[in-house]
Amino acid sequence: MKKTLLILGAGTGGTMVANKMAARLDADEWHIIVVDRDETHYYQPGFLFIPFGIYDAADVIQPKRNFLPSAVETVFSDIEIIEPDQNRVRLVKDQRVIPYDYLVIATGSHIQPEQIEGMTDSGWRKNIFDFYTCEGATALAQFLKTWDGGRMVINIAEMPIKCPVAPLEFAFLADWYFQERGMRDRVEIIYATPLSGAFTKPRATVALGDLLARKGIQTVADFNIAEVDNNRQAIISYDEREISYDLLVTIPTNMGADVIGRSGMGDELNFVPVDKQTLQSKKWDNIWVIGDAGNAPTSKAGSVAHFMLETVTENLKRHMDGLEPLPTFDGHANCFIETGFDKGLLIDFNYEVEPLPGRYPLPGVGPFPLLEESRVNHWGKLAFRWMYWNLLIKGRPMPVSNEMSMAGKWS
């Protein structure tokens, strides 16, 4: 009888694992099954560009089946519950039960605006919008086309969030967009964050905070939102500070999939506890987690899922062969940060090393400067969409190391 590798989620992480493991496992011995609730694959970094008319929805969606190997069984269904002690998963569709030998959890993270009192009341999708969903970004694009100006508040509810730099990019692009429309003098932009500065790492915080200030964007730090007052159009923090808005762009609470909570496998935000270097579940030794679904203390971003891939697939194979997993994931993350006017920044960091200036990926050559605005970083950001569809999610080699290198960085 064949053994079963079950992958929950066919987003970035799950699709990459399916492609890698289909190539590594003997099809006569292993059956790979991928389960996902949605047949549409979203290029989520593209959501940022939709409100400003740079992309539209058609630019960021493709069928998930296009990227999964033909040898993999694909099932589109909601998951009722995961029963890790019994090594099985119950689906809603046809009440199917799938036993597994190994499980990869790639169920991602999702916005939960209802976690904030008043967020989804009368203002939702009227003058309160998210851009972390295709629907929210598209609705915001329609709103901005006819908005006459006022106070725009960009608010992060709490950390962690998917792609921590995306709210900053939104602020920078908003500055560009309103200048292009000749109405920047009629728009006040406020960036309200629960962090003590613009970012989580000291050197990047200074650089990004300075950029916000130069663009006339006011930062309100240590703002932990408690509720939205739709009648007075204000957000209120737990320490009773208030910020009024005409337009609220929210990055709501991000949480892991509901099924993780129902199954008793997650923390208070439904993220699965993992060993941060092996990416193996801390409780079940035949379960691995990739991407946003786990609680590894690194950025929840597509690049991180890619850098996790070799650790997850190599450790799965090692465990199947009776070997101990290797602690090879170092928290590597890198992000292009769109800053408007055809320029961008690039940051590269891991668990131990904060973003530093330098050149990436080739020392002294680049072509991408680190912690420095440049046009080549902007074009790198735009080119990444092609790389994503054609290389990254297919599990093909990328021209960068999975582990962060100090080569080319100036400390």
Contacts in CASP RR format, 6 or more apart in sequence:
PFRMAT RR
TARGET T0000
AUTHOR 0000-0000-0000
METHOD contacts of the structure
MODEL  1
MKKTLLILGAGTGGTMVANKMAARLDADEWHIIVVDRDETHYYQPGFLFI
PFGIYDAADVIQPKRNFLPSAVETVFSDIEIIEPDQNRVRLVKDQRVIPY
DYLVIATGSHIQPEQIEGMTDSGWRKNIFDFYTCEGATALAQFLKTWDGG
RMVINIAEMPIKCPVAPLEFAFLADWYFQERGMRDRVEIIYATPLSGAFT
KPRATVALGDLLARKGIQTVADFNIAEVDNNRQAIISYDEREISYDLLVT
IPTNMGADVIGRSGMGDELNFVPVDKQTLQSKKWDNIWVIGDAGNAPTSK
AGSVAHFMLETVTENLKRHMDGLEPLPTFDGHANCFIETGFDKGLLIDFN
YEVEPLPGRYPLPGVGPFPLLEESRVNHWGKLAFRWMYWNLLIKGRPMPV
SNEMSMAGKWS
2 28 0 8 1.000
2 29 0 8 1.000
2 30 0 8 1.000
2 31 0 8 1.000
3 29 0 8 1.000
3 30 0 8 1.000
3 31 0 8 1.000
3 101 0 8 1.000
3 102 0 8 1.000
4 30 0 8 1.000
4 31 0 8 1.000
4 32 0 8 1.000
4 33 0 8 1.000
4 98 0 8 1.000
4 99 0 8 1.000
4 100 0 8 1.000
4 101 0 8 1.000
4 102 0 8 1.000
5 21 0 8 1.000
5 25 0 8 1.000
5 30 0 8 1.000
5 31 0 8 1.000
5 32 0 8 1.000
5 33 0 8 1.000
5 100 0 8 1.000
5 101 0 8 1.000
5 102 0 8 1.000
5 103 0 8 1.000
5 104 0 8 1.000
5 316 0 8 1.000
6 33 0 8 1.000
6 35 0 8 1.000
6 89 0 8 1.000
6 98 0 8 1.000
6 100 0 8 1.000
6 102 0 8 1.000
6 103 0 8 1.000
6 104 0 8 1.000
7 14 0 8 1.000
7 17 0 8 1.000
7 18 0 8 1.000
7 32 0 8 1.000
7 33 0 8 1.000
7 34 0 8 1.000
7 35 0 8 1.000
7 103 0 8 1.000
7 104 0 8 1.000
7 106 0 8 1.000
8 35 0 8 1.000
8 36 0 8 1.000
8 79 0 8 1.000
8 82 0 8 1.000
8 89 0 8 1.000
8 103 0 8 1.000
8 104 0 8 1.000
8 105 0 8 1.000
8 106 0 8 1.000
8 107 0 8 1.000
9 34 0 8 1.000
9 35 0 8 1.000
9 36 0 8 1.000
9 105 0 8 1.000
9 106 0 8 1.000
9 107 0 8 1.000
9 108 0 8 1.000
10 18 0 8 1.000
10 34 0 8 1.000
10 35 0 8 1.000
10 36 0 8 1.000
10 41 0 8 1.000
10 64 0 8 1.000
10 67 0 8 1.000
10 68 0 8 1.000
10 74 0 8 1.000
10 106 0 8 1.000
11 36 0 8 1.000
11 41 0 8 1.000
11 64 0 8 1.000
11 106 0 8 1.000
11 108 0 8 1.000
11 393 0 8 1.000
12 44 0 8 1.000
12 106 0 8 1.000
12 291 0 8 1.000
12 302 0 8 1.000
12 305 0 8 1.000
12 306 0 8 1.000
12 392 0 8 1.000
12 393 0 8 1.000
13 106 0 8 1.000
13 290 0 8 1.000
13 291 0 8 1.000
13 302 0 8 1.000
13 305 0 8 1.000
13 308 0 8 1.000
13 309 0 8 1.000
13 393 0 8 1.000
14 34 0 8 1.000
14 104 0 8 1.000
14 106 0 8 1.000
14 290 0 8 1.000
15 34 0 8 1.000
15 41 0 8 1.000
15 64 0 8 1.000
15 67 0 8 1.000
15 68 0 8 1.000
15 393 0 8 1.000
15 394 0 8 1.000
16 290 0 8 1.000
16 305 0 8 1.000
16 306 0 8 1.000
16 309 0 8 1.000
16 392 0 8 1.000
16 393 0 8 1.000
16 394 0 8 1.000
16 395 0 8 1.000
17 104 0 8 1.000
17 106 0 8 1.000
17 290 0 8 1.000
17 309 0 8 1.000
17 312 0 8 1.000
17 313 0 8 1.000
18 32 0 8 1.000
18 34 0 8 1.000
18 68 0 8 1.000
18 69 0 8 1.000
18 72 0 8 1.000
19 67 0 8 1.000
19 68 0 8 1.000
19 69 0 8 1.000
19 393 0 8 1.000
19 394 0 8 1.000
19 395 0 8 1.000
20 309 0 8 1.000
20 313 0 8 1.000
20 395 0 8 1.000
21 30 0 8 1.000
21 32 0 8 1.000
21 313 0 8 1.000
21 316 0 8 1.000
21 317 0 8 1.000
22 32 0 8 1.000
22 69 0 8 1.000
22 71 0 8 1.000
22 72 0 8 1.000
23 69 0 8 1.000
24 313 0 8 1.000
24 317 0 8 1.000
25 32 0 8 1.000
27 71 0 8 1.000
31 73 0 8 1.000
32 69 0 8 1.000
32 71 0 8 1.000
32 72 0 8 1.000
32 73 0 8 1.000
33 72 0 8 1.000
33 73 0 8 1.000
33 74 0 8 1.000
33 75 0 8 1.000
33 98 0 8 1.000
33 100 0 8 1.000
34 68 0 8 1.000
34 72 0 8 1.000
34 73 0 8 1.000
34 74 0 8 1.000
34 75 0 8 1.000
35 75 0 8 1.000
35 76 0 8 1.000
35 77 0 8 1.000
35 79 0 8 1.000
35 89 0 8 1.000
35 91 0 8 1.000
35 98 0 8 1.000
36 64 0 8 1.000
36 74 0 8 1.000
36 75 0 8 1.000
36 76 0 8 1.000
37 76 0 8 1.000
37 77 0 8 1.000
37 78 0 8 1.000
37 79 0 8 1.000
38 64 0 8 1.000
38 76 0 8 1.000
39 63 0 8 1.000
39 64 0 8 1.000
39 65 0 8 1.000
39 76 0 8 1.000
40 61 0 8 1.000
40 62 0 8 1.000
40 63 0 8 1.000
40 64 0 8 1.000
41 61 0 8 1.000
41 62 0 8 1.000
41 63 0 8 1.000
41 64 0 8 1.000
41 66 0 8 1.000
41 67 0 8 1.000
41 393 0 8 1.000
42 60 0 8 1.000
42 61 0 8 1.000
42 134 0 8 1.000
43 59 0 8 1.000
43 60 0 8 1.000
43 61 0 8 1.000
43 62 0 8 1.000
43 385 0 8 1.000
43 388 0 8 1.000
43 389 0 8 1.000
44 60 0 8 1.000
44 132 0 8 1.000
44 162 0 8 1.000
44 163 0 8 1.000
44 302 0 8 1.000
45 163 0 8 1.000
45 166 0 8 1.000
45 302 0 8 1.000
45 384 0 8 1.000
45 385 0 8 1.000
45 388 0 8 1.000
46 55 0 8 1.000
46 59 0 8 1.000
46 60 0 8 1.000
46 385 0 8 1.000
47 60 0 8 1.000
47 131 0 8 1.000
47 132 0 8 1.000
47 133 0 8 1.000
47 134 0 8 1.000
47 137 0 8 1.000
48 131 0 8 1.000
48 137 0 8 1.000
48 166 0 8 1.000
48 169 0 8 1.000
48 170 0 8 1.000
48 173 0 8 1.000
48 338 0 8 1.000
49 55 0 8 1.000
49 59 0 8 1.000
49 173 0 8 1.000
50 56 0 8 1.000
50 57 0 8 1.000
50 60 0 8 1.000
50 131 0 8 1.000
50 134 0 8 1.000
50 137 0 8 1.000
50 138 0 8 1.000
50 140 0 8 1.000
50 141 0 8 1.000
51 129 0 8 1.000
51 131 0 8 1.000
51 137 0 8 1.000
51 140 0 8 1.000
51 141 0 8 1.000
51 144 0 8 1.000
51 170 0 8 1.000
52 141 0 8 1.000
52 144 0 8 1.000
52 173 0 8 1.000
52 174 0 8 1.000
52 176 0 8 1.000
52 177 0 8 1.000
53 141 0 8 1.000
56 138 0 8 1.000
56 141 0 8 1.000
57 134 0 8 1.000
57 138 0 8 1.000
59 385 0 8 1.000
60 134 0 8 1.000
61 134 0 8 1.000
62 389 0 8 1.000
64 74 0 8 1.000
65 74 0 8 1.000
67 393 0 8 1.000
67 394 0 8 1.000
68 74 0 8 1.000
75 91 0 8 1.000
75 93 0 8 1.000
75 96 0 8 1.000
75 98 0 8 1.000
76 93 0 8 1.000
77 91 0 8 1.000
77 92 0 8 1.000
77 93 0 8 1.000
77 94 0 8 1.000
77 96 0 8 1.000
78 91 0 8 1.000
78 92 0 8 1.000
78 93 0 8 1.000
78 259 0 8 1.000
79 89 0 8 1.000
79 90 0 8 1.000
79 91 0 8 1.000
79 92 0 8 1.000
79 257 0 8 1.000
79 259 0 8 1.000
80 90 0 8 1.000
80 91 0 8 1.000
80 92 0 8 1.000
80 95 0 8 1.000
80 259 0 8 1.000
81 89 0 8 1.000
81 90 0 8 1.000
81 259 0 8 1.000
81 262 0 8 1.000
81 263 0 8 1.000
82 89 0 8 1.000
82 90 0 8 1.000
82 103 0 8 1.000
82 105 0 8 1.000
82 259 0 8 1.000
82 260 0 8 1.000
82 263 0 8 1.000
82 265 0 8 1.000
83 89 0 8 1.000
83 90 0 8 1.000
83 263 0 8 1.000
84 103 0 8 1.000
84 263 0 8 1.000
84 265 0 8 1.000
84 281 0 8 1.000
84 283 0 8 1.000
84 284 0 8 1.000
84 287 0 8 1.000
85 284 0 8 1.000
87 99 0 8 1.000
87 100 0 8 1.000
87 101 0 8 1.000
87 103 0 8 1.000
87 286 0 8 1.000
88 97 0 8 1.000
88 98 0 8 1.000
88 99 0 8 1.000
88 100 0 8 1.000
89 97 0 8 1.000
89 98 0 8 1.000
89 100 0 8 1.000
89 103 0 8 1.000
90 96 0 8 1.000
90 97 0 8 1.000
91 97 0 8 1.000
91 98 0 8 1.000
100 286 0 8 1.000
101 286 0 8 1.000
102 286 0 8 1.000
102 287 0 8 1.000
102 288 0 8 1.000
102 316 0 8 1.000
102 319 0 8 1.000
102 320 0 8 1.000
103 284 0 8 1.000
103 286 0 8 1.000
103 287 0 8 1.000
103 288 0 8 1.000
104 287 0 8 1.000
104 288 0 8 1.000
104 289 0 8 1.000
104 290 0 8 1.000
104 312 0 8 1.000
104 316 0 8 1.000
105 260 0 8 1.000
105 265 0 8 1.000
105 272 0 8 1.000
105 281 0 8 1.000
105 287 0 8 1.000
105 288 0 8 1.000
105 289 0 8 1.000
105 290 0 8 1.000
105 293 0 8 1.000
105 294 0 8 1.000
106 289 0 8 1.000
106 290 0 8 1.000
106 291 0 8 1.000
106 293 0 8 1.000
107 256 0 8 1.000
107 257 0 8 1.000
107 259 0 8 1.000
107 260 0 8 1.000
107 293 0 8 1.000
108 256 0 8 1.000
108 257 0 8 1.000
108 291 0 8 1.000
108 292 0 8 1.000
108 293 0 8 1.000
109 160 0 8 1.000
109 162 0 8 1.000
109 254 0 8 1.000
109 255 0 8 1.000
109 256 0 8 1.000
109 257 0 8 1.000
109 271 0 8 1.000
109 292 0 8 1.000
109 293 0 8 1.000
109 300 0 8 1.000
110 254 0 8 1.000
110 255 0 8 1.000
110 256 0 8 1.000
110 257 0 8 1.000
111 130 0 8 1.000
111 132 0 8 1.000
111 133 0 8 1.000
111 251 0 8 1.000
111 252 0 8 1.000
111 253 0 8 1.000
111 254 0 8 1.000
112 252 0 8 1.000
112 253 0 8 1.000
112 254 0 8 1.000
112 255 0 8 1.000
113 119 0 8 1.000
113 120 0 8 1.000
113 124 0 8 1.000
113 130 0 8 1.000
113 250 0 8 1.000
113 252 0 8 1.000
113 253 0 8 1.000
114 120 0 8 1.000
115 157 0 8 1.000
115 252 0 8 1.000
115 253 0 8 1.000
115 255 0 8 1.000
116 157 0 8 1.000
116 225 0 8 1.000
116 226 0 8 1.000
116 227 0 8 1.000
116 228 0 8 1.000
116 250 0 8 1.000
116 252 0 8 1.000
116 253 0 8 1.000
117 226 0 8 1.000
117 227 0 8 1.000
117 228 0 8 1.000
118 227 0 8 1.000
118 228 0 8 1.000
118 229 0 8 1.000
118 230 0 8 1.000
119 128 0 8 1.000
119 228 0 8 1.000
119 250 0 8 1.000
119 252 0 8 1.000
121 228 0 8 1.000
121 230 0 8 1.000
122 230 0 8 1.000
123 230 0 8 1.000
125 136 0 8 1.000
125 139 0 8 1.000
127 143 0 8 1.000
127 233 0 8 1.000
127 245 0 8 1.000
127 246 0 8 1.000
127 247 0 8 1.000
127 248 0 8 1.000
128 228 0 8 1.000
128 230 0 8 1.000
128 248 0 8 1.000
128 250 0 8 1.000
129 136 0 8 1.000
129 139 0 8 1.000
129 140 0 8 1.000
129 143 0 8 1.000
129 247 0 8 1.000
129 248 0 8 1.000
129 249 0 8 1.000
129 250 0 8 1.000
130 136 0 8 1.000
130 137 0 8 1.000
130 140 0 8 1.000
130 249 0 8 1.000
130 250 0 8 1.000
130 251 0 8 1.000
130 252 0 8 1.000
131 137 0 8 1.000
131 140 0 8 1.000
131 166 0 8 1.000
131 170 0 8 1.000
131 249 0 8 1.000
132 162 0 8 1.000
132 166 0 8 1.000
132 251 0 8 1.000
132 252 0 8 1.000
132 254 0 8 1.000
140 249 0 8 1.000
143 247 0 8 1.000
144 177 0 8 1.000
147 247 0 8 1.000
148 183 0 8 1.000
148 186 0 8 1.000
149 178 0 8 1.000
149 183 0 8 1.000
149 186 0 8 1.000
149 187 0 8 1.000
149 246 0 8 1.000
149 247 0 8 1.000
150 186 0 8 1.000
150 187 0 8 1.000
150 188 0 8 1.000
150 246 0 8 1.000
150 247 0 8 1.000
151 187 0 8 1.000
151 188 0 8 1.000
151 190 0 8 1.000
151 244 0 8 1.000
151 245 0 8 1.000
151 246 0 8 1.000
151 247 0 8 1.000
152 174 0 8 1.000
152 187 0 8 1.000
152 188 0 8 1.000
152 189 0 8 1.000
152 190 0 8 1.000
152 245 0 8 1.000
152 246 0 8 1.000
152 247 0 8 1.000
152 248 0 8 1.000
152 249 0 8 1.000
153 190 0 8 1.000
153 192 0 8 1.000
153 235 0 8 1.000
153 243 0 8 1.000
153 244 0 8 1.000
153 245 0 8 1.000
153 247 0 8 1.000
153 248 0 8 1.000
153 249 0 8 1.000
154 167 0 8 1.000
154 170 0 8 1.000
154 171 0 8 1.000
154 174 0 8 1.000
154 189 0 8 1.000
154 190 0 8 1.000
154 191 0 8 1.000
154 192 0 8 1.000
154 249 0 8 1.000
154 251 0 8 1.000
155 192 0 8 1.000
155 193 0 8 1.000
155 223 0 8 1.000
155 225 0 8 1.000
155 235 0 8 1.000
155 243 0 8 1.000
155 248 0 8 1.000
155 249 0 8 1.000
155 250 0 8 1.000
155 251 0 8 1.000
156 167 0 8 1.000
156 192 0 8 1.000
156 193 0 8 1.000
156 194 0 8 1.000
156 195 0 8 1.000
156 251 0 8 1.000
157 194 0 8 1.000
157 225 0 8 1.000
157 250 0 8 1.000
157 251 0 8 1.000
157 252 0 8 1.000
157 253 0 8 1.000
158 194 0 8 1.000
158 224 0 8 1.000
158 225 0 8 1.000
158 253 0 8 1.000
159 194 0 8 1.000
159 195 0 8 1.000
159 200 0 8 1.000
160 254 0 8 1.000
160 269 0 8 1.000
160 300 0 8 1.000
161 167 0 8 1.000
161 251 0 8 1.000
161 254 0 8 1.000
161 300 0 8 1.000
162 254 0 8 1.000
162 292 0 8 1.000
162 300 0 8 1.000
162 301 0 8 1.000
163 299 0 8 1.000
163 300 0 8 1.000
163 301 0 8 1.000
163 302 0 8 1.000
163 335 0 8 1.000
164 199 0 8 1.000
164 200 0 8 1.000
164 299 0 8 1.000
164 300 0 8 1.000
164 301 0 8 1.000
164 335 0 8 1.000
165 199 0 8 1.000
165 335 0 8 1.000
165 337 0 8 1.000
165 347 0 8 1.000
166 251 0 8 1.000
167 191 0 8 1.000
167 193 0 8 1.000
167 251 0 8 1.000
168 191 0 8 1.000
168 198 0 8 1.000
168 199 0 8 1.000
168 208 0 8 1.000
168 212 0 8 1.000
168 337 0 8 1.000
169 337 0 8 1.000
169 338 0 8 1.000
169 339 0 8 1.000
170 249 0 8 1.000
171 189 0 8 1.000
171 191 0 8 1.000
171 212 0 8 1.000
171 215 0 8 1.000
171 217 0 8 1.000
172 211 0 8 1.000
172 215 0 8 1.000
172 217 0 8 1.000
172 337 0 8 1.000
172 338 0 8 1.000
172 339 0 8 1.000
172 340 0 8 1.000
173 338 0 8 1.000
173 340 0 8 1.000
174 187 0 8 1.000
174 189 0 8 1.000
175 184 0 8 1.000
175 189 0 8 1.000
175 215 0 8 1.000
175 216 0 8 1.000
175 217 0 8 1.000
175 340 0 8 1.000
176 340 0 8 1.000
176 341 0 8 1.000
178 184 0 8 1.000
178 186 0 8 1.000
178 187 0 8 1.000
188 218 0 8 1.000
189 215 0 8 1.000
189 216 0 8 1.000
189 217 0 8 1.000
189 218 0 8 1.000
190 217 0 8 1.000
190 218 0 8 1.000
190 219 0 8 1.000
190 220 0 8 1.000
190 243 0 8 1.000
190 245 0 8 1.000
191 198 0 8 1.000
191 212 0 8 1.000
191 217 0 8 1.000
191 218 0 8 1.000
191 219 0 8 1.000
191 220 0 8 1.000
192 220 0 8 1.000
192 223 0 8 1.000
192 225 0 8 1.000
192 235 0 8 1.000
192 243 0 8 1.000
193 219 0 8 1.000
193 220 0 8 1.000
193 221 0 8 1.000
193 223 0 8 1.000
194 222 0 8 1.000
194 223 0 8 1.000
194 224 0 8 1.000
194 225 0 8 1.000
195 205 0 8 1.000
195 221 0 8 1.000
195 222 0 8 1.000
196 221 0 8 1.000
196 222 0 8 1.000
197 205 0 8 1.000
197 209 0 8 1.000
197 219 0 8 1.000
197 221 0 8 1.000
198 204 0 8 1.000
198 205 0 8 1.000
198 208 0 8 1.000
198 209 0 8 1.000
198 212 0 8 1.000
198 219 0 8 1.000
199 205 0 8 1.000
199 208 0 8 1.000
199 209 0 8 1.000
201 347 0 8 1.000
201 349 0 8 1.000
201 354 0 8 1.000
201 355 0 8 1.000
202 354 0 8 1.000
203 354 0 8 1.000
203 355 0 8 1.000
203 356 0 8 1.000
203 371 0 8 1.000
204 347 0 8 1.000
204 349 0 8 1.000
204 354 0 8 1.000
204 355 0 8 1.000
204 371 0 8 1.000
207 345 0 8 1.000
207 371 0 8 1.000
208 337 0 8 1.000
208 345 0 8 1.000
209 219 0 8 1.000
211 339 0 8 1.000
211 345 0 8 1.000
211 373 0 8 1.000
212 218 0 8 1.000
212 219 0 8 1.000
213 219 0 8 1.000
220 241 0 8 1.000
220 243 0 8 1.000
223 237 0 8 1.000
223 241 0 8 1.000
223 243 0 8 1.000
224 237 0 8 1.000
224 238 0 8 1.000
224 239 0 8 1.000
225 235 0 8 1.000
225 236 0 8 1.000
225 237 0 8 1.000
225 238 0 8 1.000
226 236 0 8 1.000
226 237 0 8 1.000
226 238 0 8 1.000
227 235 0 8 1.000
227 236 0 8 1.000
228 234 0 8 1.000
228 235 0 8 1.000
228 236 0 8 1.000
228 248 0 8 1.000
229 235 0 8 1.000
229 236 0 8 1.000
232 244 0 8 1.000
233 244 0 8 1.000
233 245 0 8 1.000
233 246 0 8 1.000
233 248 0 8 1.000
234 242 0 8 1.000
234 243 0 8 1.000
234 244 0 8 1.000
234 245 0 8 1.000
235 242 0 8 1.000
235 243 0 8 1.000
235 245 0 8 1.000
235 248 0 8 1.000
236 242 0 8 1.000
253 269 0 8 1.000
254 269 0 8 1.000
254 292 0 8 1.000
254 300 0 8 1.000
255 269 0 8 1.000
255 270 0 8 1.000
255 271 0 8 1.000
256 269 0 8 1.000
256 270 0 8 1.000
256 271 0 8 1.000
256 292 0 8 1.000
256 293 0 8 1.000
257 270 0 8 1.000
257 293 0 8 1.000
258 270 0 8 1.000
260 266 0 8 1.000
260 270 0 8 1.000
260 271 0 8 1.000
260 272 0 8 1.000
260 293 0 8 1.000
261 270 0 8 1.000
265 272 0 8 1.000
265 283 0 8 1.000
266 272 0 8 1.000
266 273 0 8 1.000
266 295 0 8 1.000
267 273 0 8 1.000
267 295 0 8 1.000
271 292 0 8 1.000
271 293 0 8 1.000
271 294 0 8 1.000
271 295 0 8 1.000
272 281 0 8 1.000
272 287 0 8 1.000
272 289 0 8 1.000
272 293 0 8 1.000
272 294 0 8 1.000
272 295 0 8 1.000
273 281 0 8 1.000
273 282 0 8 1.000
273 283 0 8 1.000
273 294 0 8 1.000
273 295 0 8 1.000
274 280 0 8 1.000
274 281 0 8 1.000
274 282 0 8 1.000
274 288 0 8 1.000
274 289 0 8 1.000
274 294 0 8 1.000
274 295 0 8 1.000
274 296 0 8 1.000
275 282 0 8 1.000
275 325 0 8 1.000
275 327 0 8 1.000
276 296 0 8 1.000
276 297 0 8 1.000
276 298 0 8 1.000
276 329 0 8 1.000
276 331 0 8 1.000
276 351 0 8 1.000
277 311 0 8 1.000
277 327 0 8 1.000
277 328 0 8 1.000
277 329 0 8 1.000
277 330 0 8 1.000
278 311 0 8 1.000
278 315 0 8 1.000
278 325 0 8 1.000
278 326 0 8 1.000
278 327 0 8 1.000
278 328 0 8 1.000
278 329 0 8 1.000
279 288 0 8 1.000
279 289 0 8 1.000
279 290 0 8 1.000
279 296 0 8 1.000
279 308 0 8 1.000
279 311 0 8 1.000
279 312 0 8 1.000
279 315 0 8 1.000
279 329 0 8 1.000
280 287 0 8 1.000
280 288 0 8 1.000
280 315 0 8 1.000
280 319 0 8 1.000
280 325 0 8 1.000
281 287 0 8 1.000
281 288 0 8 1.000
281 289 0 8 1.000
285 319 0 8 1.000
286 319 0 8 1.000
288 312 0 8 1.000
288 315 0 8 1.000
288 316 0 8 1.000
289 296 0 8 1.000
289 312 0 8 1.000
290 305 0 8 1.000
290 308 0 8 1.000
290 309 0 8 1.000
290 312 0 8 1.000
291 300 0 8 1.000
291 302 0 8 1.000
291 304 0 8 1.000
291 305 0 8 1.000
291 308 0 8 1.000
292 300 0 8 1.000
292 305 0 8 1.000
296 308 0 8 1.000
296 329 0 8 1.000
296 331 0 8 1.000
297 351 0 8 1.000
298 304 0 8 1.000
298 331 0 8 1.000
298 332 0 8 1.000
298 333 0 8 1.000
298 350 0 8 1.000
298 351 0 8 1.000
299 333 0 8 1.000
299 335 0 8 1.000
301 333 0 8 1.000
301 335 0 8 1.000
302 392 0 8 1.000
303 333 0 8 1.000
303 334 0 8 1.000
303 335 0 8 1.000
304 331 0 8 1.000
304 332 0 8 1.000
304 333 0 8 1.000
306 392 0 8 1.000
306 398 0 8 1.000
306 402 0 8 1.000
307 329 0 8 1.000
307 331 0 8 1.000
307 332 0 8 1.000
307 333 0 8 1.000
307 402 0 8 1.000
307 403 0 8 1.000
308 329 0 8 1.000
309 395 0 8 1.000
309 402 0 8 1.000
310 328 0 8 1.000
310 402 0 8 1.000
311 326 0 8 1.000
311 328 0 8 1.000
311 329 0 8 1.000
311 402 0 8 1.000
314 326 0 8 1.000
314 328 0 8 1.000
315 325 0 8 1.000
315 326 0 8 1.000
315 328 0 8 1.000
318 324 0 8 1.000
318 325 0 8 1.000
318 326 0 8 1.000
319 325 0 8 1.000
328 402 0 8 1.000
328 403 0 8 1.000
330 350 0 8 1.000
330 351 0 8 1.000
330 352 0 8 1.000
330 403 0 8 1.000
330 404 0 8 1.000
331 350 0 8 1.000
331 351 0 8 1.000
331 404 0 8 1.000
332 348 0 8 1.000
332 349 0 8 1.000
332 350 0 8 1.000
332 402 0 8 1.000
332 403 0 8 1.000
332 404 0 8 1.000
333 348 0 8 1.000
333 349 0 8 1.000
333 350 0 8 1.000
334 346 0 8 1.000
334 347 0 8 1.000
334 348 0 8 1.000
334 349 0 8 1.000
334 360 0 8 1.000
334 400 0 8 1.000
335 346 0 8 1.000
335 347 0 8 1.000
336 344 0 8 1.000
336 345 0 8 1.000
336 346 0 8 1.000
336 377 0 8 1.000
336 378 0 8 1.000
336 380 0 8 1.000
336 381 0 8 1.000
336 384 0 8 1.000
337 344 0 8 1.000
337 345 0 8 1.000
337 346 0 8 1.000
337 347 0 8 1.000
337 377 0 8 1.000
338 344 0 8 1.000
338 378 0 8 1.000
338 381 0 8 1.000
339 345 0 8 1.000
339 373 0 8 1.000
339 378 0 8 1.000
340 378 0 8 1.000
342 375 0 8 1.000
342 378 0 8 1.000
343 373 0 8 1.000
343 374 0 8 1.000
343 375 0 8 1.000
343 377 0 8 1.000
343 378 0 8 1.000
344 373 0 8 1.000
344 374 0 8 1.000
344 375 0 8 1.000
344 377 0 8 1.000
344 378 0 8 1.000
344 381 0 8 1.000
345 371 0 8 1.000
345 372 0 8 1.000
345 373 0 8 1.000
345 377 0 8 1.000
346 360 0 8 1.000
346 368 0 8 1.000
346 369 0 8 1.000
346 370 0 8 1.000
346 371 0 8 1.000
346 377 0 8 1.000
347 355 0 8 1.000
347 370 0 8 1.000
347 371 0 8 1.000
348 355 0 8 1.000
348 356 0 8 1.000
348 360 0 8 1.000
348 370 0 8 1.000
348 404 0 8 1.000
348 409 0 8 1.000
349 355 0 8 1.000
349 356 0 8 1.000
349 404 0 8 1.000
350 403 0 8 1.000
350 404 0 8 1.000
353 404 0 8 1.000
353 406 0 8 1.000
353 409 0 8 1.000
355 370 0 8 1.000
355 371 0 8 1.000
356 370 0 8 1.000
356 371 0 8 1.000
356 409 0 8 1.000
356 410 0 8 1.000
356 411 0 8 1.000
357 369 0 8 1.000
357 370 0 8 1.000
357 371 0 8 1.000
357 372 0 8 1.000
357 409 0 8 1.000
357 410 0 8 1.000
358 364 0 8 1.000
358 369 0 8 1.000
358 370 0 8 1.000
358 371 0 8 1.000
358 372 0 8 1.000
358 408 0 8 1.000
358 409 0 8 1.000
358 410 0 8 1.000
359 365 0 8 1.000
359 366 0 8 1.000
359 367 0 8 1.000
359 368 0 8 1.000
359 369 0 8 1.000
359 370 0 8 1.000
359 408 0 8 1.000
360 366 0 8 1.000
360 368 0 8 1.000
360 369 0 8 1.000
360 370 0 8 1.000
360 408 0 8 1.000
361 368 0 8 1.000
361 399 0 8 1.000
361 400 0 8 1.000
361 401 0 8 1.000
361 405 0 8 1.000
362 408 0 8 1.000
363 407 0 8 1.000
363 408 0 8 1.000
364 408 0 8 1.000
367 376 0 8 1.000
368 374 0 8 1.000
368 376 0 8 1.000
368 377 0 8 1.000
368 380 0 8 1.000
369 376 0 8 1.000
369 377 0 8 1.000
370 409 0 8 1.000
387 398 0 8 1.000
390 396 0 8 1.000
391 397 0 8 1.000
391 398 0 8 1.000
392 398 0 8 1.000
END
